[in-house]
Amino acid sequence: MALENIEEYQYVESRVEVVKNIYSFYSYLKSEDEKERNWAINYLNSAILFVVETFGDTLLFAPCCYCGFKNNSMEAYSKVSRFRQEAKDNLINHNLYSEIKDETILAKFNIFIKEFGVAEKQNSFLIPNGLKVSDLLSSHQSYFICPTHCSGQKPKAWKSFLDNNIMAIGWKNKDYTNFTPDEIANEYEHSDKKAIGPFRLMKQIKSGDIVCCTNNNHGIFGIGVALSSYKYKENIHYAGSKENMKCYYSHYVDVAWLCYAKRGYMRTNLFNVKKAEKQWTPHGTLSVKNYIPHYIKDYLLRARTTNDVENKNDETAENVLLLRDLLLKNHNLVLTGAPGTGKTYLAKAIAKAMNDEEGVTNEMEMVQFHPSYDYTDFVEGLRPKEDDNGNIGFERKDGVFKTFCKKALKENNFESNFDEIYQQYIDILLDEEERELKTLVHHKPFRITVNSKNNITVYTSKTQFVVLKEVIRQYIEEGNIVDWKPYATAIGEDIRATFPELRVKENCNNIEKNYIFIIDEINRGDISKIFGELFFSIDPNYRGIEGRVTTQYQDLVPEGDVFKEGFFVPENVYIIGTMNDIDRSVESMDFAMRRRFTWKEITADMSAENMDITGDVRRAMDNLNVAILETEGLSSAFQIGGAYFKDVTNLEDLWNLHLESLLHEYLRGMSDAESKLEKLKKAYFTQTDGEDTNDGQ
């Protein structure tokens, strides 16, 4: 059978695979395992042809044969190493690499192998096809890319980067391959100036530059090496959805992603950023450092392999991360399960997992529902108020959830400050009496003043007219004007230039902090009564302003209140509910509410793992829960969670003081309740070998 037809020994098909192989070989050379390190040094010593690639300002080398096969584990490589010529031919025939001899590269190679005790060599190299030696030796930069502009969807967008071996930006679906940066700048000068900076950077990226996909200042999704300059392919990257519209990016660079966590992202504190250096810019589409920061270089070159870079978590933390990712994806999550499975504990741990990064302080609040809890407590309602004369009246007050959402908006600059900025601009014009401006395209001069209604009057050489505040707002927020466009546009841009802190719809969603609202015992309240019209606005598909609803007390909301035009749930607010499957205090949860939440059962087994319950206590717990499953009339919803068994030293006390009464309540009204309870007790006090451990029985 031909070698290429054996799956285990398939040849590589892309440069991305080769770069990852070089990185893998280097990790063997740096391994703390002596066997792995010696194995790699042996092949470093015996190989006669090496592939070379640039990793930022570092050159890395690996034997050609090792780079040429998809399966390059120690075991597999020992079987294919004799196929050196075939591996070389494959790389050259696929136009991936070209063979050269170069004294400068050789000198750097001999310095490289000297570190591992290998004697100097006189050999040739394979370098990337289309690159020159000067390209490999040139200085390189480090770029930091945000994978999406869609709030709360960075993990999914990062997955698209990883799966496609790219990084990408958005804006127009137009091929700029043959455009200079200045020509691209002209494209966006009068439409979206924010695009100009990222496109200038995209056009300067080159092979060998380091690329980091960031999760704001929380951490980094992945570190990789750029393998191309700017490319264009329509809709190559799915960046998420915004306002019910799917967003795609078309401008990209090939990237070999080398370091990334299997789940989530690599947290900021893993990088050991020194005070002399600055961390990456937390916000923005694309930024650059004109050098490779030590904290990036060190992390890249000390990481073991692509698949081994992980957050160091025990089983509990791994479960929490999975649940956190589920919440990030769906916004609303209910943890359901048997008593004592640690649902409330997990809810708090999930909130903390979204909030455990240096410099980030997310917000969490918890309430507990009960049968008397209502809309007034949760959303808003009328509350007694005493006036200055001692008379009692009523005033509208925000409930706990509405207050929480208001805080989420204000602290994340979600609100537009156009009205405030416009008034400041008017004040400046009043002081100046008039201001001279020019239209942006034809540079026609005109003057502006303020009229008695705080609107702006435009004076041209031929006429005068009024530009209303709302027309300027429309231009700034939406970019389109029906009348007097050249003048309204110029005024709008003058406002932008005068007040860089201006925030409008387009930049109010750059959310840094998350707000997690925990509802303990969510099914013990009357859900329809508590949430009212919020059924619509908590839906994950209607978060933000588009999910605005008119509340029962909307007419009483004062001017200046962020929810004056209606209440909505911000995109950075996440809801976690907990509920007991067997709670008989209320009817089944409203179906409309069930549809708006993602449901995750926390089983007794999961709780035992989360709480690290072992030994005899774990055996007693498992035996009892198996017996519960085998008891007619009971099910997994009645199993006993780990919270009952955590830190237990006396199994008999646990039974007498806690479990017996709980199980008696389970069995109330069933036939043969006493005999069933006795069977459960026997199972609880029986070890796995059948020995009864209840000495007092």
C-alpha positions as CSV (number, residue, x, y, z in Angstrom):
1,M,0.0,0.0,0.0
2,A,1.3,3.5,-1.0
3,L,2.5,5.6,1.9
4,E,0.1,8.5,1.2
5,N,-2.9,6.1,1.4
6,I,-2.2,5.1,4.9
7,E,-4.2,7.6,7.1
8,E,-1.6,7.4,9.9
9,Y,1.1,8.7,7.6
10,Q,-0.7,11.3,5.5
11,Y,1.5,14.0,4.0
12,V,0.8,17.6,5.1
13,E,-1.2,19.7,2.7
14,S,-0.7,23.3,3.9
15,R,1.9,25.6,5.4
16,V,-0.3,25.9,8.5
17,E,0.3,22.2,9.2
18,V,4.1,22.6,8.7
19,V,4.3,25.5,11.1
20,K,2.4,23.6,13.7
21,N,4.8,20.7,13.2
22,I,7.8,23.0,13.7
23,Y,6.3,24.3,16.9
24,S,5.6,20.8,18.1
25,F,9.1,19.7,17.4
26,Y,10.5,22.7,19.3
27,S,8.2,21.8,22.3
28,Y,9.9,18.4,22.3
29,L,13.3,20.0,22.4
30,K,12.2,22.1,25.3
31,S,10.3,19.3,27.1
32,E,10.9,18.7,30.8
33,D,10.6,15.0,30.0
34,E,14.2,13.7,29.4
35,K,13.0,10.9,27.1
36,E,11.1,13.4,24.8
37,R,14.0,15.9,24.9
38,N,16.7,13.3,24.0
39,W,14.5,11.9,21.2
40,A,14.2,15.3,19.6
41,I,17.9,16.1,20.0
42,N,18.8,12.8,18.4
43,Y,16.8,13.7,15.2
44,L,18.1,17.3,15.4
45,N,21.6,15.7,15.2
46,S,20.9,13.2,12.5
47,A,18.7,15.2,10.0
48,I,20.4,16.8,7.0
49,L,17.6,19.0,5.7
50,F,15.6,21.5,7.8
51,V,12.5,23.6,7.4
52,V,12.8,27.1,8.8
53,E,10.0,29.5,9.7
54,T,9.8,32.9,11.4
55,F,8.0,33.1,14.8
56,G,8.1,36.9,15.3
57,D,11.7,37.8,15.8
58,T,12.8,34.1,16.3
59,L,13.7,31.5,13.7
60,L,12.7,27.9,14.5
61,F,13.9,24.8,12.7
62,A,12.7,21.3,12.4
63,P,13.8,18.2,10.3
64,C,12.0,18.2,6.9
65,C,10.7,14.7,7.4
66,Y,9.1,15.6,10.8
67,C,7.4,18.6,9.2
68,G,6.1,16.6,6.2
69,F,3.6,14.3,7.9
70,K,0.3,15.0,9.6
71,N,1.0,12.4,12.3
72,N,4.3,13.4,13.9
73,S,4.2,11.9,17.3
74,M,7.4,10.2,18.6
75,E,6.0,6.8,17.7
76,A,4.8,7.7,14.3
77,Y,7.9,9.6,13.3
78,S,10.2,6.7,14.1
79,K,8.3,4.8,11.3
80,V,8.3,7.5,8.7
81,S,11.8,9.0,9.2
82,R,13.2,6.8,6.4
83,F,10.9,8.6,3.9
84,R,12.9,11.8,4.0
85,Q,13.0,12.3,0.2
86,E,9.2,11.8,-0.1
87,A,8.5,14.3,2.6
88,K,10.8,16.9,0.9
89,D,9.3,16.2,-2.6
90,N,5.7,16.7,-1.1
91,L,6.6,20.1,0.3
92,I,8.2,21.3,-2.9
93,N,5.7,19.8,-5.3
94,H,2.8,21.5,-3.4
95,N,4.6,24.8,-3.8
96,L,4.9,25.2,-0.1
97,Y,8.7,25.5,0.3
98,S,11.8,26.0,-1.8
99,E,15.3,24.6,-1.0
100,I,18.1,27.1,-0.5
101,K,21.7,27.3,0.9
102,D,22.4,30.5,2.8
103,E,25.2,31.4,5.1
104,T,23.2,33.8,7.3
105,I,20.5,31.2,7.9
106,L,23.1,28.6,8.5
107,A,24.8,30.7,11.1
108,K,21.6,31.3,12.9
109,F,20.8,27.6,12.7
110,N,24.1,26.6,14.3
111,I,23.5,29.0,17.1
112,F,20.0,27.4,17.5
113,I,21.4,23.8,17.7
114,K,24.3,24.7,19.9
115,E,21.7,25.3,22.7
116,F,20.9,21.6,22.6
117,G,24.5,20.4,22.4
118,V,24.5,19.5,18.7
119,A,27.7,20.1,16.7
120,E,27.7,22.6,13.8
121,K,26.4,21.5,10.5
122,Q,26.7,22.4,6.8
123,N,23.3,21.8,5.4
124,S,20.6,23.3,3.2
125,F,17.1,24.6,4.2
126,L,13.5,24.8,3.0
127,I,12.0,28.2,3.3
128,P,8.4,29.3,2.5
129,N,7.7,29.5,-1.2
130,G,7.5,33.2,-2.3
131,L,9.6,34.5,0.6
132,K,13.2,35.6,0.5
133,V,15.9,35.2,3.2
134,S,15.5,38.9,3.9
135,D,11.8,38.4,4.6
136,L,12.7,35.8,7.3
137,L,15.3,38.0,8.8
138,S,13.3,41.3,8.8
139,S,11.8,42.7,12.0
140,H,8.3,41.7,12.9
141,Q,5.5,43.1,14.9
142,S,2.7,41.8,17.2
143,Y,-0.9,42.4,16.4
144,F,-4.0,42.1,18.7
145,I,-7.3,41.4,17.0
146,C,-10.8,41.3,18.4
147,P,-12.8,38.5,16.6
148,T,-16.2,40.3,16.4
149,H,-18.0,43.5,17.0
150,C,-21.1,41.6,18.2
151,S,-21.5,41.8,21.9
152,G,-21.2,38.5,23.9
153,Q,-20.2,36.4,20.9
154,K,-16.5,36.5,21.0
155,P,-16.0,32.8,21.9
156,K,-18.0,31.7,18.8
157,A,-16.2,34.2,16.5
158,W,-12.8,33.0,17.9
159,K,-13.8,29.4,17.0
160,S,-14.3,30.6,13.4
161,F,-10.8,32.1,13.4
162,L,-9.4,28.8,14.7
163,D,-11.3,26.5,12.4
164,N,-10.4,28.6,9.3
165,N,-6.8,29.4,10.3
166,I,-7.3,33.1,9.8
167,M,-7.9,36.5,11.4
168,A,-10.3,38.9,9.8
169,I,-11.9,42.3,9.9
170,G,-15.2,43.5,8.5
171,W,-16.7,46.6,6.8
172,K,-17.3,46.6,3.0
173,N,-17.3,43.5,0.9
174,K,-14.8,44.9,-1.5
175,D,-11.4,43.4,-2.5
176,Y,-8.6,45.8,-1.4
177,T,-5.7,43.6,-2.6
178,N,-4.5,46.2,-5.1
179,F,-5.4,49.2,-3.0
180,T,-2.8,51.2,-1.0
181,P,-3.7,52.1,2.6
182,D,-4.3,55.7,1.5
183,E,-6.7,54.6,-1.2
184,I,-8.6,52.5,1.4
185,A,-8.7,55.5,3.7
186,N,-10.4,57.6,0.9
187,E,-13.1,54.9,0.7
188,Y,-14.1,55.4,4.4
189,E,-13.2,59.1,4.9
190,H,-16.8,60.2,4.7
191,S,-18.6,57.1,5.8
192,D,-16.8,55.3,8.6
193,K,-13.5,56.7,9.8
194,K,-13.2,53.9,12.3
195,A,-12.3,51.5,9.5
196,I,-9.2,53.4,8.4
197,G,-6.9,52.4,11.3
198,P,-7.7,48.7,11.1
199,F,-7.2,48.6,7.3
200,R,-3.9,50.4,7.5
201,L,-2.7,47.6,9.9
202,M,-4.2,44.8,7.9
203,K,-2.3,46.0,4.8
204,Q,1.1,46.0,6.7
205,I,0.8,42.6,8.3
206,K,3.4,40.1,6.8
207,S,4.4,36.5,7.2
208,G,6.1,35.9,10.5
209,D,4.3,38.5,12.5
210,I,2.7,37.4,15.8
211,V,-1.1,37.6,16.0
212,C,-3.1,37.5,19.2
213,C,-6.8,37.1,19.4
214,T,-8.0,39.0,22.5
215,N,-11.0,38.8,24.8
216,N,-10.8,42.4,25.8
217,N,-8.5,42.7,28.9
218,H,-9.8,39.3,30.3
219,G,-7.2,37.3,28.4
220,I,-6.2,35.9,25.0
221,F,-8.1,33.3,23.0
222,G,-5.1,32.4,21.0
223,I,-1.6,33.2,19.8
224,G,-0.4,32.5,16.3
225,V,1.9,33.3,13.5
226,A,0.8,35.2,10.4
227,L,1.5,33.2,7.2
228,S,0.4,35.8,4.6
229,S,-0.3,39.4,4.0
230,Y,-3.8,40.9,3.3
231,K,-6.2,38.6,1.4
232,Y,-9.9,38.9,0.4
233,K,-12.6,36.3,0.3
234,E,-16.2,37.3,0.7
235,N,-17.8,36.2,4.0
236,I,-14.9,34.0,5.0
237,H,-15.4,34.7,8.7
238,Y,-18.7,34.4,10.6
239,A,-18.5,37.1,13.3
240,G,-21.9,36.5,15.0
241,S,-25.3,38.3,14.8
242,K,-26.4,41.8,15.6
243,E,-29.9,43.2,15.5
244,N,-31.1,39.9,14.1
245,M,-28.6,40.2,11.2
246,K,-25.7,37.7,10.6
247,C,-22.4,39.4,10.4
248,Y,-19.6,38.2,8.1
249,Y,-16.0,39.6,7.6
250,S,-14.2,39.3,4.2
251,H,-10.7,40.8,4.8
252,Y,-8.3,38.4,6.3
253,V,-4.8,37.1,6.9
254,D,-3.7,33.4,7.1
255,V,-2.7,32.5,10.7
256,A,-1.3,29.3,12.2
257,W,-2.9,29.4,15.7
258,L,-0.4,27.7,18.0
259,C,-1.3,28.5,21.6
260,Y,-4.9,28.4,22.8
261,A,-7.0,26.9,25.6
262,K,-9.2,23.9,24.7
263,R,-12.0,25.7,26.3
264,G,-12.4,29.4,27.0
265,Y,-9.4,31.6,26.8
266,M,-5.9,32.0,28.4
267,R,-6.3,34.4,31.3
268,T,-4.4,37.6,31.7
269,N,-2.5,36.5,34.8
270,L,-0.9,33.6,32.9
271,F,1.2,36.0,30.9
272,N,3.2,37.6,33.7
273,V,3.1,41.1,32.2
274,K,5.9,43.1,33.7
275,K,5.3,46.6,34.9
276,A,7.8,47.9,32.3
277,E,5.6,46.6,29.6
278,K,2.0,47.4,28.8
279,Q,-0.7,44.9,28.2
280,W,-2.5,44.9,24.9
281,T,-5.2,47.4,24.1
282,P,-8.4,45.9,25.6
283,H,-10.8,47.4,23.1
284,G,-10.9,48.1,19.4
285,T,-10.8,46.0,16.2
286,L,-7.1,45.7,15.6
287,S,-4.0,47.2,17.3
288,V,-0.3,46.7,17.0
289,K,3.0,46.8,19.0
290,N,6.0,47.4,16.8
291,Y,7.9,44.7,18.7
292,I,7.1,41.2,20.2
293,P,6.3,41.8,23.9
294,H,8.3,39.5,26.2
295,Y,5.1,38.2,27.8
296,I,3.9,37.0,24.4
297,K,7.2,35.6,23.2
298,D,7.9,33.8,26.4
299,Y,4.4,32.3,26.5
300,L,4.6,31.2,22.9
301,L,8.0,29.6,23.2
302,R,7.4,27.9,26.5
303,A,4.0,26.4,25.8
304,R,4.0,22.6,25.3
305,T,2.0,22.0,22.1
306,T,-1.1,23.4,20.5
307,N,-3.5,21.0,22.2
308,D,-1.9,21.0,25.7
309,V,-2.3,24.7,26.5
310,E,-5.0,24.6,29.1
311,N,-6.3,26.5,32.1
312,K,-5.2,24.4,35.1
313,N,-8.6,23.4,36.5
314,D,-9.8,20.6,38.6
315,E,-13.0,18.8,37.7
316,T,-15.2,21.3,39.5
317,A,-13.7,24.3,37.7
318,E,-14.0,22.4,34.3
319,N,-17.7,22.0,34.9
320,V,-18.0,25.6,35.9
321,L,-16.3,26.7,32.7
322,L,-18.7,24.6,30.6
323,L,-21.7,26.1,32.4
324,R,-20.2,29.6,32.0
325,D,-19.8,29.1,28.2
326,L,-23.5,27.9,28.1
327,L,-24.6,31.1,29.9
328,L,-22.5,33.3,27.6
329,K,-24.1,31.6,24.6
330,N,-27.7,31.7,25.8
331,H,-27.8,34.6,28.3
332,N,-30.4,32.8,30.4
333,L,-29.7,29.5,32.3
334,V,-31.6,27.5,34.8
335,L,-29.7,24.9,36.9
336,T,-32.1,22.2,37.9
337,G,-31.7,19.0,39.9
338,A,-32.2,17.1,43.1
339,P,-31.8,18.6,46.5
340,G,-28.3,19.3,47.7
341,T,-26.6,19.2,44.3
342,G,-25.0,22.5,44.8
343,K,-27.0,24.5,42.3
344,T,-26.7,27.8,44.1
345,Y,-23.0,27.2,44.7
346,L,-22.6,26.6,41.0
347,A,-24.5,29.7,40.1
348,K,-22.2,31.8,42.1
349,A,-19.2,30.0,40.7
350,I,-20.4,30.6,37.2
351,A,-20.7,34.3,37.9
352,K,-17.2,34.3,39.4
353,A,-15.8,32.5,36.4
354,M,-17.0,35.5,34.3
355,N,-15.3,37.8,36.7
356,D,-12.0,36.4,37.8
357,E,-9.6,38.4,35.7
358,E,-7.2,41.1,36.9
359,G,-8.6,44.6,36.3
360,V,-12.1,43.4,35.6
361,T,-14.8,43.6,38.3
362,N,-18.1,42.2,36.9
363,E,-21.3,42.5,39.0
364,M,-23.4,39.8,40.6
365,E,-26.7,40.1,42.6
366,M,-28.9,37.4,43.9
367,V,-32.6,37.3,45.0
368,Q,-34.7,34.3,46.1
369,F,-38.2,33.9,44.8
370,H,-41.0,32.8,47.1
371,P,-44.8,32.7,46.8
372,S,-45.4,36.3,47.9
373,Y,-42.7,37.8,45.6
374,D,-44.3,39.9,42.9
375,Y,-43.8,42.4,40.0
376,T,-43.5,45.3,42.4
377,D,-40.4,43.7,44.0
378,F,-38.8,42.6,40.7
379,V,-39.6,45.3,38.1
380,E,-41.3,48.4,39.5
381,G,-44.3,49.5,41.5
382,L,-45.9,52.0,43.8
383,R,-44.4,52.4,47.2
384,P,-45.6,54.6,50.2
385,K,-43.8,57.9,50.6
386,E,-44.1,60.6,53.3
387,D,-43.9,64.2,52.1
388,D,-42.4,67.1,54.0
389,N,-45.7,67.7,55.8
390,G,-46.0,64.1,57.1
391,N,-48.6,63.1,54.5
392,I,-48.5,59.6,53.0
393,G,-48.6,59.2,49.3
394,F,-47.2,56.9,46.7
395,E,-44.4,57.0,44.3
396,R,-43.1,54.7,41.6
397,K,-40.0,52.8,42.6
398,D,-37.7,50.6,40.5
399,G,-37.6,46.9,41.5
400,V,-34.4,45.0,42.1
401,F,-34.0,43.7,38.6
402,K,-34.7,47.0,36.9
403,T,-32.3,48.7,39.2
404,F,-29.7,46.1,38.3
405,C,-30.2,46.6,34.5
406,K,-30.0,50.4,35.0
407,K,-26.7,50.0,36.7
408,A,-25.5,47.7,33.9
409,L,-26.3,50.4,31.3
410,K,-24.8,53.3,33.1
411,E,-21.5,51.7,34.2
412,N,-20.8,50.4,30.7
413,N,-21.5,53.6,28.9
414,F,-24.3,51.9,27.0
415,E,-26.3,55.2,27.1
416,S,-25.9,57.7,24.3
417,N,-24.7,61.0,25.6
418,F,-25.6,62.9,22.5
419,D,-28.1,65.2,24.3
420,E,-25.5,66.2,26.8
421,I,-22.8,66.7,24.2
422,Y,-25.2,68.7,21.9
423,Q,-26.0,71.1,24.7
424,Q,-22.3,71.6,25.4
425,Y,-21.8,72.4,21.7
426,I,-24.6,74.9,21.8
427,D,-23.1,76.5,24.8
428,I,-19.8,76.9,23.0
429,L,-21.6,78.4,20.0
430,L,-23.4,80.9,22.2
431,D,-20.1,82.0,23.7
432,E,-18.5,82.3,20.2
433,E,-21.7,83.9,18.8
434,E,-20.9,82.3,15.4
435,R,-18.5,79.6,14.0
436,E,-17.1,79.2,10.5
437,L,-17.1,75.7,9.0
438,K,-16.6,74.2,5.5
439,T,-18.5,71.4,3.8
440,L,-16.5,68.2,3.8
441,V,-16.5,67.4,0.0
442,H,-16.4,70.7,-1.8
443,H,-15.0,72.8,1.1
444,K,-17.6,75.5,0.7
445,P,-17.5,77.9,3.7
446,F,-20.5,78.7,5.8
447,R,-21.3,80.1,9.2
448,I,-23.5,78.8,12.1
449,T,-25.2,80.4,15.0
450,V,-27.7,79.3,17.6
451,N,-31.4,80.4,17.4
452,S,-33.8,80.9,20.2
453,K,-34.9,77.3,20.2
454,N,-31.4,75.9,20.6
455,N,-31.3,74.8,17.0
456,I,-28.5,75.7,14.6
457,T,-28.9,78.3,11.9
458,V,-26.7,78.0,8.8
459,Y,-25.6,81.0,6.8
460,T,-24.3,80.5,3.2
461,S,-23.4,83.2,0.7
462,K,-26.9,82.9,-0.8
463,T,-29.3,81.9,1.9
464,Q,-29.9,80.9,5.5
465,F,-31.8,78.0,7.0
466,V,-32.2,76.0,10.3
467,V,-30.7,72.5,10.9
468,L,-32.6,70.8,13.6
469,K,-31.0,68.9,16.5
470,E,-32.7,65.7,15.5
471,V,-31.3,66.0,11.9
472,I,-27.8,66.2,13.4
473,R,-28.6,63.3,15.7
474,Q,-29.8,61.3,12.7
475,Y,-26.5,61.9,10.9
476,I,-24.3,61.1,13.9
477,E,-26.2,57.9,14.8
478,E,-27.2,56.6,11.3
479,G,-25.0,58.5,8.8
480,N,-27.8,59.6,6.5
481,I,-29.5,62.9,6.1
482,V,-32.5,63.8,3.9
483,D,-32.1,67.5,3.6
484,W,-29.1,69.9,3.8
485,K,-26.7,66.9,3.9
486,P,-23.4,68.8,3.3
487,Y,-24.1,71.2,6.1
488,A,-25.5,68.8,8.7
489,T,-22.6,66.4,7.9
490,A,-20.0,69.2,8.5
491,I,-21.7,70.2,11.8
492,G,-21.9,66.6,12.9
493,E,-18.2,66.0,12.2
494,D,-17.4,69.3,14.0
495,I,-19.2,67.9,17.1
496,R,-17.3,64.6,16.8
497,A,-14.0,66.5,16.6
498,T,-14.8,68.8,19.5
499,F,-16.1,66.0,21.8
500,P,-14.1,62.7,21.3
501,E,-16.1,61.3,24.3
502,L,-19.3,61.4,22.2
503,R,-21.2,58.1,22.5
504,V,-24.1,57.1,20.3
505,K,-25.7,53.8,19.3
506,E,-22.8,52.6,17.2
507,N,-20.3,52.7,20.0
508,C,-22.5,52.2,23.1
509,N,-22.2,48.4,23.0
510,N,-18.5,48.1,23.6
511,I,-19.2,46.4,26.9
512,E,-16.4,45.4,29.2
513,K,-18.3,44.3,32.4
514,N,-20.8,41.6,32.6
515,Y,-23.8,41.7,35.1
516,I,-25.0,38.3,36.4
517,F,-28.4,38.2,38.1
518,I,-29.0,35.0,40.1
519,I,-32.6,34.0,40.9
520,D,-32.5,31.3,43.6
521,E,-35.5,29.0,43.8
522,I,-36.9,30.5,40.6
523,N,-39.9,28.2,40.5
524,R,-41.1,29.0,44.0
525,G,-42.6,32.4,42.8
526,D,-45.5,33.0,40.4
527,I,-43.3,33.6,37.3
528,S,-46.0,35.2,35.2
529,K,-46.9,37.6,38.0
530,I,-43.2,38.5,38.7
531,F,-41.9,39.0,35.2
532,G,-45.0,40.5,33.6
533,E,-44.2,41.9,30.1
534,L,-40.5,41.0,30.6
535,F,-41.2,37.7,28.9
536,F,-40.4,39.4,25.7
537,S,-37.4,41.5,26.7
538,I,-35.5,38.7,28.5
539,D,-35.6,36.6,25.4
540,P,-31.9,36.2,24.2
541,N,-33.0,37.3,20.7
542,Y,-34.5,40.6,21.9
543,R,-31.8,41.8,24.3
544,G,-30.9,45.5,24.0
545,I,-33.0,48.4,22.7
546,E,-34.8,46.3,20.1
547,G,-36.4,44.4,23.0
548,R,-37.8,47.5,24.6
549,V,-41.3,47.0,26.3
550,T,-43.8,49.4,27.9
551,T,-44.2,48.6,31.5
552,Q,-47.3,48.9,33.6
553,Y,-46.0,52.2,35.2
554,Q,-44.4,53.6,32.1
555,D,-46.3,56.9,32.3
556,L,-44.7,57.6,35.7
557,V,-41.1,57.1,34.6
558,P,-39.5,60.6,34.9
559,E,-37.7,62.5,32.2
560,G,-34.0,61.7,32.0
561,D,-34.5,58.1,33.1
562,V,-32.6,55.7,30.8
563,F,-35.9,53.7,30.6
564,K,-38.2,56.6,29.9
565,E,-39.1,55.3,26.4
566,G,-39.5,51.7,27.7
567,F,-37.7,49.0,29.6
568,F,-35.2,46.6,28.0
569,V,-32.6,44.1,29.3
570,P,-29.1,45.0,28.3
571,E,-27.0,42.6,26.3
572,N,-24.4,42.4,29.1
573,V,-27.0,41.1,31.7
574,Y,-27.1,37.4,32.2
575,I,-29.7,35.5,34.3
576,I,-29.0,32.3,36.2
577,G,-31.9,30.5,37.9
578,T,-31.9,27.6,40.3
579,M,-34.8,25.2,41.0
580,N,-35.5,22.0,42.7
581,D,-37.1,19.4,40.5
582,I,-39.3,18.0,43.2
583,D,-40.4,21.2,44.9
584,R,-44.2,20.8,45.4
585,S,-44.8,24.3,46.6
586,V,-45.7,25.6,43.1
587,E,-47.1,24.4,39.8
588,S,-45.0,23.6,36.8
589,M,-43.0,26.6,35.5
590,D,-44.7,28.6,32.8
591,F,-44.0,27.2,29.3
592,A,-43.2,30.7,27.9
593,M,-40.5,31.1,30.5
594,R,-39.1,27.6,29.9
595,R,-38.6,28.5,26.2
596,R,-36.6,31.5,27.1
597,F,-34.1,29.7,29.3
598,T,-31.5,27.0,28.7
599,W,-31.9,24.1,31.1
600,K,-29.1,22.2,32.7
601,E,-29.6,19.3,35.1
602,I,-27.1,19.1,37.9
603,T,-27.1,15.4,38.9
604,A,-26.1,13.9,42.2
605,D,-23.0,12.4,40.5
606,M,-21.9,15.8,39.2
607,S,-22.3,17.3,42.7
608,A,-20.2,14.6,44.2
609,E,-17.4,15.3,41.7
610,N,-17.7,19.1,42.2
611,M,-17.5,18.7,46.0
612,D,-14.7,16.1,45.9
613,I,-16.7,13.5,47.9
614,T,-14.7,10.3,48.2
615,G,-14.2,7.1,50.2
616,D,-16.9,5.6,52.4
617,V,-19.0,8.7,52.3
618,R,-19.1,8.6,48.5
619,R,-19.9,4.9,48.6
620,A,-22.8,5.5,51.0
621,M,-24.1,8.3,48.7
622,D,-23.8,6.2,45.6
623,N,-25.5,3.2,47.2
624,L,-28.4,5.3,48.5
625,N,-28.9,7.0,45.1
626,V,-28.9,3.7,43.2
627,A,-31.5,2.4,45.7
628,I,-33.6,5.6,45.1
629,L,-33.6,4.9,41.4
630,E,-34.8,1.4,42.0
631,T,-37.6,2.5,44.3
632,E,-41.1,2.6,42.7
633,G,-42.5,6.1,42.7
634,L,-39.1,7.8,42.9
635,S,-36.6,8.9,40.1
636,S,-33.3,10.7,39.6
637,A,-35.0,13.9,40.6
638,F,-35.2,12.5,44.2
639,Q,-31.5,11.5,44.4
640,I,-29.6,13.1,47.2
641,G,-26.9,15.7,46.2
642,G,-23.4,16.1,47.4
643,A,-24.2,19.1,49.7
644,Y,-25.6,16.6,52.3
645,F,-22.4,14.6,52.3
646,K,-19.8,17.3,52.1
647,D,-17.4,17.3,55.1
648,V,-19.4,14.4,56.7
649,T,-17.4,12.3,59.3
650,N,-20.3,10.4,60.8
651,L,-22.6,8.6,58.4
652,E,-25.0,7.5,61.2
653,D,-25.5,11.1,62.4
654,L,-26.1,12.2,58.8
655,W,-28.8,9.6,58.4
656,N,-30.5,10.3,61.8
657,L,-30.4,14.0,61.6
658,H,-31.0,14.8,57.9
659,L,-31.5,12.0,55.4
660,E,-34.2,9.9,57.2
661,S,-36.6,12.8,57.5
662,L,-36.1,13.9,53.9
663,L,-36.6,10.4,52.5
664,H,-39.7,10.0,54.8
665,E,-41.1,13.1,53.1
666,Y,-40.3,11.6,49.7
667,L,-42.3,8.5,50.5
668,R,-45.2,10.1,52.2
669,G,-48.5,8.7,50.9
670,M,-46.9,5.8,49.0
671,S,-47.8,2.2,49.7
672,D,-45.3,0.3,51.8
673,A,-43.6,3.6,52.7
674,E,-42.0,2.1,55.8
675,S,-40.5,-0.9,54.0
676,K,-39.2,1.2,51.2
677,L,-37.5,3.5,53.7
678,E,-36.0,0.5,55.4
679,K,-34.5,-0.7,52.0
680,L,-33.0,2.8,51.4
681,K,-31.5,2.7,54.9
682,K,-30.0,-0.7,54.3
683,A,-28.5,0.5,51.0
684,Y,-27.0,3.6,52.7
685,F,-25.3,1.6,55.5
686,T,-24.0,-1.2,53.2
687,Q,-20.5,-1.1,51.7
688,T,-19.9,-2.2,48.2
689,D,-18.9,-5.7,49.4
690,G,-22.2,-6.1,51.1
691,E,-21.0,-5.6,54.6
692,D,-23.5,-3.7,56.8
693,T,-21.8,-0.7,58.4
694,N,-24.6,0.4,60.8
695,D,-23.3,-0.8,64.1
696,G,-26.2,0.7,66.0
697,Q,-28.9,-1.1,63.9
